[in-house]
Amino acid sequence: MKDNYSNRSIIIQWVFSLSFFALIAQTAALQLFDDSYRKIAAQTTINKKVVEPPRGILYDRNLKVLTYNEPIYDLMCTRNLVQEMDTALFCNLLNIDKATFLENLNKDFSSRFFSKSLPYVFIKNLDQETYARFHEHLYHFPGFNLRVRNLREYPEKSGANVIGYVSEVSQNQVDESPRNLSPGDLIGSRGLEKQYDEIIRGKNGLQLILRDNRGKEVAPYEGGLLDTAAVPGKDIITTLDIDLQNFGEEIMQNKNGSIVAIEPSSGEILAMVSSPAFDPNLLSVSADRGSVFDTLVTDPNKPLFDRTVSAKYPPGSIFKTVVGL
């Protein structure tokens, strides 16, 4: 009996010992080697604010502005911080109805796109009047804050085929790009905006803000030592003559075709007219871009087709080509 009792005691001691060492090993693995929980904690306690740089300005050869940046405003919401408030005043300030308010407030927080402890876009592209009106009453609405972004504008409303336009990156571009793009970033989608995107886009900055257990911002993380400043994009002086571009588009109205004006002594492009043309501001990020793009795509005259570089035109006379050479 004593031998059996002794054997059982030894077995129990070994079981407890092995269990103890297994717990120690698991604890060490979680705290020393596995950083997944640390990352989750950091995402919850540290708010990463991307600081967008101003995009570089494009000028024509006479230093006339071809592009500029206009500030736009987004209303951000952190669901965990939202408290009881005057929803009627909130909706009145933003010119929305209660159904829109409830729809935007009750996102699908079970998806990977939204979190109750992280800010998300509640309403995009507020105009300046709405922004100013709401900003005066912002303290009434805990959990909401305003974000400023830069919108690309085109004062001349011409040259869309050569100057181009910008658009928000898609999720595929974020996943596949080696340039560390983030959702919401603007990149060039056509023409000079696309060709020189790396130069004029600049580099995003980053602010790390420490938050408490309710998601309220408390102070800069590590005193702001880990923050990085945004690097503005570089300006570019192009060879275009925007007055000549406008004149070319004017004489090509209601016609299908193209005009390319080149400075013979240097090969510089002075104008590239593709007709029919369209206003690049129609594809602005703040506009109803989807419906406008569908309209341009389905237009039988194909305004999105750049006839200056993609169309084929036979010479009027073979002999004129030889004489020209």
C-alpha positions in Angstrom: 0.0 0.0 0.0 2.8 2.3 0.9 4.5 1.7 -2.4 1.3 2.4 -4.3 0.8 5.6 -2.3 4.4 6.7 -2.9 4.1 6.0 -6.6 0.9 8.0 -6.9 2.5 10.9 -4.9 5.5 10.9 -7.2 3.3 10.9 -10.3 1.2 13.8 -8.9 4.3 15.8 -8.2 5.6 15.2 -11.7 2.3 16.2 -13.2 2.2 19.4 -11.1 5.9 20.1 -12.0 5.3 19.6 -15.7 2.2 21.7 -15.6 4.1 24.5 -13.8 7.0 24.4 -16.3 4.5 24.3 -19.2 2.8 27.5 -17.8 6.1 29.2 -17.3 7.1 28.3 -20.9 3.7 29.5 -22.3 4.0 32.8 -20.3 7.6 33.3 -21.6 6.4 32.6 -25.2 3.6 35.1 -24.9 5.6 37.9 -23.2 9.1 37.4 -24.8 8.6 35.9 -28.2 5.0 36.4 -29.4 4.3 40.1 -30.1 0.7 39.7 -31.4 -0.8 40.9 -28.1 1.6 43.8 -27.9 0.5 44.9 -31.4 -3.2 44.6 -30.4 -2.5 46.7 -27.3 -0.6 49.3 -29.3 -3.4 49.6 -31.8 -5.9 50.2 -29.0 -3.8 52.6 -27.0 -1.9 54.5 -29.7 -3.7 56.5 -32.4 -1.7 56.8 -35.6 -2.6 60.1 -37.3 -1.3 60.3 -40.9 -0.3 63.9 -41.8 -0.8 64.5 -45.5 1.7 66.7 -47.2 0.6 69.3 -49.8 0.9 68.0 -53.3 3.4 69.8 -55.5 2.1 72.5 -57.9 2.3 72.2 -61.6 3.1 75.3 -63.7 3.1 76.0 -67.4 6.2 77.4 -69.1 5.1 81.0 -68.2 4.6 80.1 -64.6 0.8 80.0 -64.8 -0.7 77.7 -62.2 -2.1 74.5 -63.7 -3.0 72.8 -60.4 -3.4 73.9 -56.7 -4.5 72.3 -53.4 -7.8 73.1 -51.8 -8.5 72.0 -48.2 -11.4 69.7 -47.6 -12.8 68.4 -44.3 -13.9 65.0 -43.1 -15.9 64.4 -39.9 -14.4 61.5 -37.9 -16.1 59.4 -35.3 -14.7 57.1 -32.5 -17.7 55.0 -31.5 -16.6 54.2 -28.0 -16.4 57.9 -27.1 -19.9 58.8 -28.4 -22.2 59.9 -25.6 -25.8 61.0 -25.3 -26.2 64.2 -27.3 -28.6 66.5 -29.1 -29.0 64.5 -32.4 -31.4 67.1 -33.8 -28.8 69.8 -33.5 -26.1 67.4 -34.8 -28.2 66.6 -37.9 -29.2 70.2 -38.5 -25.6 71.4 -38.4 -24.6 68.8 -41.0 -27.7 69.0 -43.1 -28.4 65.3 -42.8 -31.5 63.3 -41.6 -31.7 61.0 -38.6 -31.7 57.9 -40.8 -28.3 58.9 -42.2 -27.0 59.7 -38.7 -28.0 56.2 -37.4 -26.6 54.5 -40.5 -23.2 56.2 -40.2 -23.1 55.7 -36.5 -24.0 52.0 -36.4 -21.3 50.6 -38.8 -20.6 46.9 -39.0 -17.9 46.9 -36.3 -17.5 43.1 -36.6 -15.7 43.7 -39.9 -12.0 44.4 -40.2 -12.8 47.9 -41.7 -14.3 49.4 -38.5 -13.4 49.4 -34.8 -15.3 51.0 -32.0 -12.1 52.3 -30.5 -10.6 53.7 -33.7 -11.7 56.8 -35.6 -13.5 56.2 -38.9 -14.9 58.6 -41.5 -18.4 59.6 -40.5 -19.0 62.1 -43.3 -16.6 62.9 -46.1 -15.9 66.2 -47.9 -17.7 68.8 -45.8 -17.8 72.2 -47.4 -16.1 75.2 -45.6 -19.4 76.6 -44.4 -20.6 73.3 -42.9 -17.1 72.8 -41.4 -17.1 76.2 -39.7 -20.7 75.9 -38.4 -20.0 72.4 -36.9 -16.6 73.4 -35.5 -18.3 76.0 -33.3 -20.4 73.3 -31.7 -17.9 70.4 -31.7 -17.5 70.4 -27.9 -21.2 69.3 -27.7 -20.4 66.0 -29.5 -17.8 63.8 -27.7 -16.3 61.2 -29.9 -16.4 63.4 -33.0 -13.5 65.4 -34.5 -12.6 67.0 -37.8 -9.8 66.1 -40.2 -8.3 68.4 -42.9 -7.2 67.0 -46.2 -6.0 68.5 -49.5 -8.1 68.4 -52.6 -6.6 68.8 -56.1 -8.2 71.5 -58.2 -7.5 72.6 -61.8 -8.1 76.4 -62.4 -7.9 76.2 -66.2 -10.4 73.3 -66.6 -8.6 72.1 -69.6 -5.8 69.8 -70.6 -7.2 66.8 -68.7 -5.5 64.4 -71.1 -2.0 65.9 -70.6 -2.2 67.3 -67.0 -4.3 64.4 -65.7 -6.1 64.1 -62.4 -5.7 62.3 -59.0 -7.8 59.7 -57.3 -7.8 57.7 -54.1 -5.8 54.5 -54.0 -7.7 51.3 -54.2 -7.1 48.5 -51.7 -5.3 46.5 -54.4 -2.9 49.4 -55.0 -2.3 49.6 -51.2 -1.6 45.9 -51.1 0.6 45.7 -54.2 2.5 49.0 -54.0 6.1 49.1 -52.7 5.6 52.8 -51.8 3.9 52.3 -48.5 0.6 53.7 -49.6 -2.3 53.9 -47.1 -6.0 53.9 -47.7 -7.2 57.5 -48.5 -3.9 58.5 -50.1 -4.2 60.4 -53.4 -2.1 59.4 -56.4 -1.9 60.6 -60.0 -4.1 58.7 -62.3 -3.3 60.2 -65.7 -1.0 62.5 -67.6 1.6 64.6 -65.7 0.0 63.9 -62.4 0.7 60.2 -62.9 4.1 60.5 -64.6 5.6 62.7 -61.9 3.6 61.3 -59.0 6.6 60.2 -57.0 8.0 63.8 -57.1 4.9 65.9 -56.5 3.1 63.6 -54.0 5.5 64.1 -51.2 5.8 61.9 -48.2 3.2 61.4 -45.4 4.1 62.3 -41.8 2.9 60.4 -38.8 1.7 61.5 -35.3 1.4 59.0 -32.5 -1.2 60.0 -29.9 -1.6 58.1 -26.6 -5.2 57.2 -25.7 -6.8 56.0 -22.5 -8.9 52.8 -22.1 -12.0 54.6 -23.6 -10.1 55.7 -26.6 -9.8 59.4 -25.6 -6.7 61.1 -26.8 -4.4 62.0 -23.8 -1.0 63.1 -25.0 1.6 62.6 -27.7 3.2 59.2 -27.4 6.7 59.3 -26.1 6.4 63.1 -26.0 6.3 63.2 -29.8 9.8 61.9 -30.2 8.7 59.1 -32.6 6.6 61.5 -34.8 7.7 62.2 -38.3 7.0 65.4 -40.3 5.3 65.4 -43.6 7.5 66.2 -46.6 5.8 68.5 -49.1 5.8 67.5 -52.8 8.1 69.4 -55.2 6.7 71.9 -57.7 7.3 71.3 -61.4 7.5 73.8 -64.3 6.2 72.1 -67.4 6.8 73.0 -71.0 3.1 73.5 -71.7 1.7 76.8 -72.8 -1.8 76.7 -71.2 -3.0 79.7 -73.3 -2.1 77.7 -76.4 -3.7 74.6 -74.9 -6.9 76.5 -74.3 -6.9 77.9 -77.8 -6.4 74.5 -79.3 -9.4 73.1 -77.3 -11.5 76.0 -78.3 -11.0 75.5 -82.0 -11.5 71.7 -81.6 -14.9 72.0 -80.0 -17.5 69.7 -81.5 -14.8 67.9 -83.4 -13.0 64.6 -83.0 -9.3 64.8 -83.3 -6.1 66.0 -81.8 -3.5 68.8 -81.9 0.1 68.5 -80.8 2.3 71.6 -80.8 6.0 71.1 -80.5 8.9 73.6 -80.2 11.1 72.4 -83.2 14.4 73.7 -81.7 14.0 71.7 -78.4 11.3 69.1 -78.9 9.3 70.6 -76.0 5.6 69.9 -76.0 3.7 73.2 -76.0 0.2 71.8 -76.2 -1.5 68.4 -76.5 -5.2 68.7 -77.4 -7.5 65.7 -77.5 -11.0 66.4 -78.6 -13.6 65.9 -77.3 -12.1 67.0 -73.9 -13.5 67.1 -70.4 -13.0 69.2 -67.3 -10.5 67.4 -64.9 -12.4 68.8 -61.9 -15.3 66.5 -62.8 -13.2 63.6 -61.5 -12.2 65.4 -58.3 -12.2 63.3 -55.2 -14.9 65.5 -53.7 -17.3 65.1 -56.7 -19.7 62.2 -57.4 -16.8 60.6 -59.2 -18.4 57.2 -59.8 -21.4 58.4 -61.8 -19.3 61.0 -63.7 -16.7 58.4 -64.7 -19.5 56.1 -65.9 -20.9 58.9 -68.0 -17.5 59.6 -69.6 -16.8 55.9 -70.2 -20.2 55.4 -71.9 -20.0 58.6 -74.0 -19.8 57.5 -77.7 -17.4 60.3 -78.5 -14.9 58.7 -76.0 -13.6 61.8 -74.2 -11.3 59.6 -72.0 -9.5 58.3 -75.1 -6.3 60.3 -75.5 -6.2 60.9 -79.3 -2.8 62.7 -79.1 -0.9 59.5 -78.2 -3.3 56.6 -78.9 -5.1 57.4 -82.1 -3.7 56.6 -85.6 -3.9 59.2 -88.3 -2.6 58.4 -91.8 -0.7 61.3 -93.5 -2.6 63.4 -96.0 0.0 62.8 -98.6 3.1 60.6 -98.6 5.0 63.2 -100.6 4.4 65.8 -97.9 5.9 63.5 -95.3 9.1 63.1 -97.5 9.2 66.9 -98.2 8.8 67.6 -94.5 11.8 65.3 -93.7 
